Amino acid sequence: MVQIPDWVFEFHGHRCPAMPIGYRAGLAAMEKLGVKRASNKELYLVCENGPAHATACFLDGVMAATGCTYGKGNAEKRNYGKNAITLVDLKTNRAVRVVMHPHFQKKGLASKFVELRRQKVEPKDIPSEVLEPLLENILKAKEEDLFIVGEIHEADVKPPKGTFAWHECDICNEIVFENTTRLVNGKPVCIPCFEKL
């Protein structure tokens, strides 16, 4: 049975099925690539899931497992509405795509947990007798029942380049980093102020 550290649930904020599935997807991708969790920017994550759907929590699990986060700039979200990821080893440009197996996902989407969520019951308010069997099933499941793990392929990923250069917005006077600055009459302006012009 796969163990998920308590800090992952604490970071996520509640216990639910989708986050542990994402955690396991991240582990499966790292195992296939033969890499460890990113402490810096050794890995790059492309996540296909999107906002505001029944399994959006998947992404938090993936980020916790892989160490790919928005803050480090080594994660991007495509908003395709799929529980699928591509993990790239930036040292070798080798990548693997992991997608949740449709038959497993269909069972989960037909669960009492999802039915209660559909009725607007918050995850933290779902009875443990509904949640815990789902979690146990996810943690005990064979990887091949949970996911379709693709073959390793070559990736041509260009992570966004970081910058230390900054400007003071000519309109609101807030600090804005150069890679998002817009020029108005030759003066730097942040995006929110630019969009109001």
N, C-alpha and C positions, 0 to 999 in steps of 0.2 A: 504494500500500500504506500502511495506517495504521501509524504508529510509536507504540509505547508506551514512555514513558521508563523507563529502568532502575530508577529509584527506586520505580516502581509495583510491579515484581516483587519488589524488596527489601522493600518494606512488606508485601506479601502473604506473602512467605516462601518461595514456590516458584513454578516455572513450571508452568502448567496451562492448559487451554483455556477454562474457565469465567470466570476473572478477566478475560482480554482481551475476551471477549464482553460482560461487564458494562461494561468501559471503553468499548467501542464503543457500547453502548446509551446510556450517559451522554452521549457526544458527539453521538449522533443526536438525543437529546431537546433538548440545548442548541442544536443547529443549527436544529431546527424552531422553537424559541421565539425564536431570535435573541439568546441571552444568553451571557455568559461564565461561567466557573467561579466559584463563590461564594467570596469571601474572608472574608465575614462571614456574614450570614444572608439574603442576597438571594434565595436559592432554597430550596425545601423539597422533600425527596424522600420519596415513599411507595414502598417496595419490597415487592413481593408474595412474594419468595422466602422460604424458611424454613430452619430448622436441619437439619443432619444428612441431607443428600441429595446426590446425585451432582454437582450444579452449584451448591452453596451459595457457592462462591468468587465467583460472579457479583457479589455485593453489594460486595465489596472493590473490584472494578473500577469499579463505578458511583460509589462514594464518591470514589475517586481522581480520576475524570474530572470530577465535578460540584462537588467541594468540600463536599458535603453529608455531614455526619458525626454520629455520636452525641454526640461531645464538644461540638460546637457546638449541638446540640439542633435541627438542621434536617434530621433523617432519622428515619424510623420504619419498622419492619418489620412487615408484616401476617401473615407465616407462612402464606401460602396455598400454598406449594410451587410457585410459578410464577416463571419468569424474566421478570418484567414490572415496569416502574416507571412511576410518574407523577411528572413533574417539574413543579413549580409556580414561576412567577416571582411572588414575593410583592409586587413593586411594582405589578403589573398584574392579579394573580389569574388570569393565563392559564396553562393547563396542557396537557401532552401526555402520552399514555400510549404507551409503547414496550414491545412484547412480542416475545420471541424467536420467530422463524418456526418453526412446528411441524415442517416438513419438514427444516429445518437441524438442529433439536434432535434429531430422531429419528436422523439420520445420526450425530451426535456420540455419542448414547447407545448406538449400536451399534458404536462404535469399539473398537479394541484397547486404547486408553488406559482407557476405562471398564471394559472386561473385566478389565484388570489391577487397577484400583481395587477392583472387586468381589471380587477375590481377596486384598484387603487389602495390595496393594503401594502404598506411600506415593508421592505425586506426585514427590517428589525422587528416588525410586529407579526411576522409569520410564525406560527407555532413550530417548535423544534421537532415535533413528531412528523411534520411535513418536510422540513428542511433537512434534518440530519440524515435520513435515508438517501436523499439525493446526493448530498456531499459524500457520503460513504461510497456510493456507487461510482461517483466521479473519481475518487481517490483510489479505488480498487480496480477500476476498469483497465483493461489492456490498452496500450497505446494505439494499436491498430483498430480497436473498436471506437476510440474517441476521434482519431484523426486520419487524414490522408496526408502522409508525409511525402513530398515530391523528391525528385532526384536533385542532387547538387548540380547547380548550373553557374555559369559565369554571370556576374552582375556588373552593370555599368551605372553605379550609383555615384552621384556627386552631392555629398552632404553640403548643406549651406555653410559658407565660409564665415567664421566668427570675426568680430571686429572689436577693437578697443576704442576706435575713433568715435567721438560723439560731438553733438552740437546742442546749442540751446535753441529751442523753437522760437522763431521770431514773433510768434503770436501769443502763445501761452507761457513762454519762458521755461517750460519743463525740459529736462534733459532727454534727448532722443539719440539713439545710436545711428551712426552714419548709414548703415545698410537699409534703413527704413525712412530716411529723411527725403523729403520732397523739396525741390527748389521753387520758390515763388519770387520773381523779380530778383533772382540771384541770392536769395536769403533762405536758410534752412527752415523748414516747417515740418511738424510732425503730421502723421497721417490723419488723426482726427480733425486737426485744424485745417488741413488741406481739403478734406472732404466737405467742410462747411463753407468753403470759398465758392 
